Amino acid sequence: MFHIDLGGGAVLRPLEPWLAPEFLAHMDRARATVDPWISWASRSATLDDARATLQRYADLQANDAGRLYGIWLDETLVGGVLFRTFDAESGVAEIGCWLEPAATGRGLITTASRVLIDWAFRVRGLHRIEWHCRSDNEASSNVARRLGLELEGTLRENYPWKGVRHDTEIWAVLAPDWR
């Protein structure tokens, strides 16, 4: 199995269905802080649900339409990055991320996201990478900013969560602008 060294004892590697027990344990630790931002966090509450989430991304990867990677810190799954959408034909993908509280402040999401963006542009030849996040998710907006993405606009009240509608920021970078 491949892995990419992110430094400081952290690695990035595929997060596959056979890892459902470890993914569920991670979601149990992270759910309270991840749920407002990642829609499948609350839906991954049992082993079968966790396996279904991972299988969904395995199926997307098999169809070249998405991918899911975990971040392990000192051999413990603590978060991940993903291509929520991946459209090689149009050259556009959306990446996302999540991280449990114990692993914050180490630059893991920024480093892992940079790996995904670099791969999408240099290896797959995509033209545009998008980053969508709720306007009140300051940590996510800060990652987009650190990566050099540009805030292109805000979709007003397009994201319902627990009966409240939230705005979504759209950040993006184009291949010619990627450093």
C-alpha positions in Angstrom: 0.0 0.0 0.0 1.3 3.4 -0.8 1.6 6.3 1.6 2.9 9.9 1.4 4.9 11.2 4.3 3.4 14.5 5.5 6.1 15.0 8.1 6.0 14.9 11.9 4.9 11.3 12.1 1.9 11.9 9.7 1.1 10.0 6.5 -1.5 10.2 3.8 -2.9 7.0 2.4 -6.1 5.6 0.8 -9.1 5.2 3.2 -10.8 2.1 1.9 -13.8 0.0 3.0 -11.8 -2.6 4.8 -10.7 0.2 7.2 -14.3 0.7 8.4 -13.7 -0.2 12.1 -10.8 2.2 12.3 -12.8 4.9 10.4 -15.7 4.4 12.8 -13.5 4.8 15.9 -12.1 8.0 14.3 -15.6 9.3 13.5 -16.6 8.6 17.1 -13.8 10.8 18.3 -14.3 13.5 15.6 -18.1 13.5 15.0 -19.0 16.4 17.3 -16.6 18.8 15.7 -16.8 17.5 12.1 -20.6 17.0 11.8 -21.5 20.6 11.1 -19.1 20.7 8.1 -19.1 17.2 6.7 -22.5 15.8 5.9 -21.6 12.1 6.1 -20.1 12.4 9.6 -23.4 11.9 11.4 -24.4 9.2 8.9 -21.3 7.2 9.7 -22.4 6.2 13.2 -22.4 2.4 12.9 -19.9 -0.1 11.4 -22.3 -0.7 8.5 -22.7 3.0 7.9 -19.0 3.7 8.1 -18.4 0.9 5.6 -21.1 2.3 3.3 -19.4 5.8 3.4 -16.0 4.3 2.5 -17.6 2.1 -0.2 -19.3 5.1 -1.7 -15.9 6.7 -2.2 -14.3 3.5 -3.4 -17.0 3.3 -6.1 -16.4 7.0 -7.0 -12.7 6.3 -7.3 -13.4 3.2 -9.5 -15.4 5.6 -11.8 -12.8 8.3 -11.7 -15.3 10.6 -10.0 -13.9 11.1 -6.5 -11.3 9.8 -4.0 -10.9 9.6 -0.2 -7.6 9.6 1.7 -7.0 9.3 5.4 -4.4 11.1 7.5 -2.7 9.0 10.1 -0.7 10.6 12.9 1.6 8.2 14.8 -0.4 5.4 13.2 -3.8 6.7 14.4 -6.4 7.9 11.8 -7.1 11.5 12.7 -8.7 13.0 9.6 -8.6 13.1 5.8 -8.8 14.8 2.5 -10.9 14.0 -0.4 -12.0 14.8 -3.9 -15.7 15.2 -3.2 -16.1 15.5 -6.9 -13.7 14.8 -9.7 -14.5 15.4 -13.4 -11.5 14.7 -15.6 -13.5 15.5 -18.8 -14.3 19.0 -17.6 -11.1 19.4 -15.7 -12.8 20.4 -12.5 -12.6 18.8 -9.0 -13.7 19.8 -5.5 -11.6 18.9 -2.6 -12.6 18.8 1.1 -11.1 17.9 4.4 -11.8 17.0 8.0 -9.7 16.6 11.2 -10.3 15.5 14.7 -9.5 18.1 17.4 -6.4 16.2 18.8 -4.6 16.7 15.5 -5.2 20.4 14.8 -2.6 23.0 14.6 0.0 20.9 12.8 -0.6 21.9 9.2 -1.8 18.4 8.3 -4.8 19.5 6.3 -2.9 22.2 4.4 -0.1 19.8 3.5 -2.4 17.0 2.5 -4.6 19.3 0.4 -1.5 20.6 -1.3 -0.6 17.0 -2.3 -4.1 16.4 -3.8 -4.1 19.7 -5.7 -0.6 19.2 -7.0 -1.5 15.7 -8.2 -4.7 16.8 -9.8 -2.9 19.5 -11.8 0.4 17.9 -12.6 -0.6 14.3 -13.0 -4.2 14.3 -14.1 -4.1 17.6 -16.0 -7.2 19.2 -14.3 -7.7 22.9 -14.9 -9.7 24.0 -11.8 -9.8 23.0 -8.1 -12.7 24.2 -5.9 -13.0 24.4 -2.2 -16.5 24.7 -0.7 -17.0 25.6 2.9 -19.6 27.1 5.2 -19.0 30.8 5.7 -18.8 30.3 9.5 -16.1 27.6 9.1 -13.1 29.9 9.7 -10.6 27.0 9.9 -11.6 25.7 6.5 -11.5 29.2 4.9 -8.0 29.7 6.4 -6.8 26.5 4.8 -8.1 27.7 1.4 -6.4 31.0 1.9 -3.1 29.3 2.9 -3.2 27.2 -0.2 -3.5 30.3 -2.4 -7.1 29.7 -3.5 -9.2 32.8 -4.3 -12.6 33.4 -2.8 -14.9 33.7 -5.8 -18.3 34.1 -4.2 -20.8 33.0 -1.6 -23.9 30.9 -2.2 -26.4 32.3 0.2 -28.4 29.9 2.5 -27.7 26.9 0.3 -26.6 24.4 3.0 -29.2 23.2 5.4 -28.0 21.7 8.7 -30.2 20.9 11.6 -33.0 23.1 10.5 -30.8 26.2 9.8 -29.7 27.3 6.3 -26.0 28.4 6.0 -24.0 30.2 3.4 -21.3 28.4 1.4 -18.1 30.1 0.3 -16.6 29.0 -3.1 -12.8 29.2 -3.3 -10.8 28.1 -6.3 -7.5 27.9 -8.0 -6.7 27.4 -11.7 -3.8 25.3 -12.9 -1.8 28.2 -14.4 -2.0 30.0 -11.1 -0.9 27.0 -9.0 2.6 27.6 -7.4 
